[in-house]
C-alpha cells in the first residue's frame, strides 16, 4: 500500500464523520473486544478510546501470542535452553517473558545459546551452519505465523536437515473466542476480529461461531478509519438487534482466506487441546506437528521435564486477556510491574495490553 493510500485511512474529516455517526447511533452500554494485539496498540496510539462516547467500552482480548503462551510452555523453553548442544532461535518478545524461576534473557546471560531471528528461515540457516548443534525454533503465534513455520519444516525435510526442530506452541483464534463466550463473568457484545489472522483463515472461519452465538463481529484493518468503521458497524448491529458477521477490511481479507497457506498449515500441523494463559485448556485450539514430520518436533526429540510452573504472584494478566480487568486494576501495574522490569507477559510484549496502557494511557 502506498503512502497516499495509507493517508486515506487516516483522514481527519472521514474520521470525524464516522465518529459523529457512532455518537448518533450509540444509545446502550456496549462492550466491544478487539481480539488482536496490533489493534490494541493502534487504538491507543490513535487515541480512539477518547473519541468514542462513554456508552462504549473497548476491551483488549487474547490477541497477543506471547501473552497467551502458558507458563508451563515458557518454563519448557527455558529448560530447553539449558541443554548443552541446543541453540534456541526465537522472535524477540519471548526473551523477557518471566518463567517461574528465570527468563530466556537471563539464560542467555548465563551462557545459553539463544538467538533472536526475524523468520523461521533464519533459524534454518543457523541449522545449516551449525551441523553439530540442535536448533530449536520456538513456534509462538497464531494462524498468521503458523504457515511460515510449517513451510520451514517442509523445507528442512526437503534439505535433509536432521538438526532443525520446532517447539509448536501455536494457538488458534476462533476456539478462543468461543471459550471467551462460555466464560463466566465475561460480557462481550461484539468482536473486532483480527486482520492479520483473517487474511489467512478468511471470514468463513468465524461462521460456526456466529451461527452458534449470534455475536456481532467485524474484521478490521489497522488504520484509525479501519477500526472506527468496524466499531460503527458493530454499534449499528447491536443497537438494531440484527447481528452479522461483516468484513471491514476487504482490501486484504476474503471469505475463503489464503487457501495455499491453509493447506501448508494443515499438511504439517494437526489440532490439539492446548493451555492458554488466563483461559485454561481450550479444546482443538492448538497446533502440533503431524507424525509425518515428527522428526522435526522438539517435543518428541527432547524429554523436557518442567519441575513446576506457577504464574507470577499478583499478576492479573490472565484476567486482562479475558477482558475481566484493565491494567490499572492490577495491584502490580506501574508499582512493581513496568516495561523495564515486567512481572507478566502483558507488560513485556509490544502487543501486550499492559504495555499499551503504560505507554499511552495517562
N, C-alpha and C positions, 0 to 999 in steps of 0.2 A: 504494500500500500504506500503511495507517495505521500509526502508531507501535505500536499494540497488536500488529499482525501482524508488524511488524519484530522486536519483542521476542521473539516466539515462536521466531524463528530465531537468537536469541542466548541462549536459556535455558541457564543453567549445568548444571542437572540433566540436561537432554536431551543436552547436550554430553558430560557425563561418561559417560552410558550408551553413547554412540556410541564414545567413546574406549576404554572398557572392552571393547567388542566388538572393536574394532580390535586391541587388545593381546592378546585371547584367540585371534584367528584368524591373527595375523601370525606366521609362522614363518620365512619365507625373506627373503633380502636383496632388496629390491624398490626399483626406481627409477621414480617416477611424475613425469610432466612436466605442469605446468599451462601451458596454451597462451595464457592471457590475462594481460595486464599488470595488470588490475584484480584478478584472482585473486592475483597475486603480492603486491600491496600489502595485500590483505585477509588473506592468510596471515601476513604479517609483523606487521601491526597487531594481529591476534588472538592471536599467539604460538602458532599451531598447530604449527609445527615442533617446538617444545619439548615438546609434549604427546604426540607420536607416539613409538612405540618406535623404538629405534635401528636396527631392521631396515628402516625405511622412509626413503628419501631423496626429498625433493621437489625437483625441478629446475624452473627457470624457463625457458620456451621463447621462441620468436619471436613473442610476443603483444603487443609494444609497437610500434605502427605507426611511430612516429618512429624507434625504434631500428633497425628493419629497412630503413628507407629508405636506399638505396645512396648511397655517397659521391658518385658522379657526378651523382645527382639533386640532392643538396644543393648541389653546385657549380653546377648548371644554375639552381637557384633564385636563387643569389647573382648569377650573370651576368644573369639577367632583371631583378633589382632595380636594375641599373646602367643599364638602358635609360631614356632621358630621359622619355618620355611614359608610363611604366608606373607603375601603383600595384599593389603586391603586397598581397593580402589573404590572411591565413593564421591558423590556430589558433596559440595562443601557444607551445607547446612547441618548435616547429621553429626559433624565433628564435635560440636559443642553441646549436643543434647545430653543432659545428665543421665547416666545409668544409675543403678542402685548404689554403686561404690566408686565409679570412675566415669570418664568420658573418653571418646576416641582421641580427642585432642591431648588429654593427659597421657594416654598410652603412647601417642606419637612422641611426646616429650620424654617418656621413659625409654624410648628406643624402638618402639613398634614401627614397622614399615607401612605407613598409611599415607596414601597419595590421593589428592583431590584431582578428579578428572571432570571433563566437561561433556563427555559422552561415553557410552559403553565401548565404542570403537577405540577410544584412548586406552581403555583397560585391555582390549585385545592386543594393542600394540605393546603394552607393558608385558603381556604374557609371551609374545613373540621374542622380545628382547631379554627375557629372564627365564630360560627353559628349565633352570634348576629350582625355580620357585613356583609355588602355587598361588595364583592370583584369584582373589575373591572380590567380585563386584557386588556391592550392597544394593539390591534391587528394591528401592523405596520409591513408591509413586502410585499414581492411578492409571487409568486407561491411556492417558496421554503418553507416558513414557514406556509402558509395557511393550508396545510393538517394537520399539527400537532395541529394547533389551532382548526380546525374542529374536530379532534379526541378528544380534551379535552372537547368540547361541548357535543359530543356524550357520553363521559364518565360521565360528570356531569349529563346528563339526566338519564343514567343508574343507577347512585348512588342516584338519587333523591335530588341532591343539589339544593336548591332554592335560594342560596345566591351567586352564581357564574355567572358573566356576562362578555361578551366580547364587547368591542367597536371596531368594524371592520372598519379599515381604509386601508384594503389591496388593493393593486393595481396589475394590470396585465400587463405584459411586451409587448406582441405583439400589443395591441391597441396603446400603447405609441409610438412604432416605426412608426406606420402608421401616427400618429399625427405629429411626427417629420418630416416625409417626406412631409407632407402637410403644413408645417410651412414656411412662407415667410422668406427669408434671412438665411435659414438653408441649407447648402450644404453638403451632405453626399454621398460619393462614394461607401461606403461599411460598413458593420457592423461586428464587432467581437461580436458574440452573447454569452449571459451569459451561464456559465457552470452549476452552481447550479440550476438555473431555468429550464434549458433544461433537466436536469436529470428527473425532474417531468413532464414537458409538452411534451418532445420529439421534434425532429426536425420537425415533421409534423405540429406543431403549427404555424410554420413560413411559411408554404407553401402558404396560401392565400396571405400573404404579398408579397412573392416573385413573385407569379403569377401575381399580380396586378402591381407591380413596377419594377420587374426585377432587384432588387437591390442585388448586391453580398453580401453573408453572409457566415460566417464560425463560427460554435460553437467552443469554445476553452476552454481548461483546464487552470490551474492557474500557472503552472511552466513556466520558461522562454522559453523553447523549445516549449511548447504548444502554447504560444502566438506568437512566431516567426513563427511557422508553419502556424498559422491562417493568419498572415499578408502576408506570402508568397503566400498562396492560393488566398487571395483576390487580391493581386497585379497581379498575373497571370490572374485571371478572368477579371480584369479591363483593363489591357493592351491588352489582346487578344480580348476584346469585347464580351466575352462569359460568362455572369453572371450565377452563380449557387448557390445553397444552399448546403453547404458542412459541414460535421461533422469532425472536427479535434480533437474530444475528445471521440473517440469510446470506450475507456476503461470504460466510465461512462455513456455516452448518447446514447440512441437508437432512432429509428424513432418514436416509439409509446410512449416512456417515461414510467413513473411509473403509470400503469393503476389503481392500488389499491389506490394510493394517489390521483389520479384524481377523482376517484369515491367518496372517502370520502369528498373531497373538494366540489364536485358537490352536494352531498347529503345535506350538511349543508349550503352552500352558493349559491346565485344566483348573476348574474352580474348586475351592476348598473352603471349609469353615475357618475363620481367622479372627483373632482377637484385635479389637480396636481400643485405643486408649479412651477411657471415659464411656465406652459403649458396650464393652464386653465382647463375647464371641458372637459374630453375625454369620448365619449360615450362607454358604456359597458366595462369600464376599471377598475371597482372596484368590490368588493365583499361585499354583505350584507347578513345577516343571514336570512334564509328562515323562512316562517311563522311556519313551523313545529317545529322550535327551537326558536321561538320568546321569550320564557320565559328566554332565556339567552342573549338577545340582550340589551346591555346597552343603546342604542339609543332609544329603546322603553320604558325601565324601568325608565329612568331619563329624566325629562323635562329640558334639559340644554339650557340656553339662553346665547349666546355669544354676549355681547353688540356691539362690533365691532371688526373687525380684520384688521390689517394693517401690510404689510410686512415691515421689517426694512428699514428705510430710507437710500438710497445709496447702499444697498446690491445688488450685481449683481448675487446672487446665481441662480435665475431663468434663466438668460442668460447663465450662466456657465453650467447649467444642459442640455441646448439645444445645446451646442457647439458654441454659438454665441460669447462667450468671454472665455478667460482663466483667472485664478485668478489674475495674476499681472495687468490685465486691470480693475480690480475693484478698485475704489478710496479708499475703506476701507482696502484693503488687506495689512497686515503687519503694518498698521498705527493704525487704531482703532480696526480692527478685527484680533485677534490672537487666538491660541488654548486655552490660559489661560483666555481670555475674548472675546469669539466669539460673533459676531453680527448675523450671519446667520448659518443655519444648515450645509452648505458645509464645514465650519470650525470646526464643532462640531464632526460629525460622523467619526469613524475610517475609513469609506469608502468614505468620502467626498473628492471631488477634491481639495478644498482649503487646507484641512488638509494635503493631499498628497503633494501638491506643497510646502507648508510651511516646511514640514519635509525633502523632498528630493530634491527640486529644488533650485539651487543656486540663 
